[in-house]
Amino acid sequence: MPVATQEDVLSLTFGALADPTRRAILARLSQSDASVSELAALFPSITLQAVSKHLKVLERAALVTRGQHARERPAHLRAEPIAEATAWLAHYRVFYEDSLDRLGEHLARMQATPPDTPSEPERP
């Protein structure tokens, strides 16, 4: 497998995080490792096979690793890809906060300046 670029890693991470079921799986794994059947119990309307496919997407994005414990292969959350995505987003947070600061300054100027009131026409 070729070495993925930073952009490729981010694409895999954000792609995996785009699905609410996968985000719920990660939330559950943040508490402790879990087997596919334990994870499937969280989603009664989803088949065991579908949960397994979601786990494969998370594995491909390196967000989850699978261990070997007797007959079970518990899934384990990996924090590194989330940290990399957070670092990437931090750059844009500065832009976002600067934009909000500018908006706040503009609104303050608007409130300080009385609105134009129509003047009455002069009477002869």
Buried (B, 14 or more C-beta within 10 A) or exposed (E): EEEEEEEEBBEBBBEBBEEEBBEBBBEBBEEEBBBBEBBBEBBEEBEEEEBEBBBEBBBEBBBBBBEEEEEBBBBEBBEEBBEBBEEBEEEEEEEEEEEEEEEEEEEEEEEEEEEEEEEEEEEE
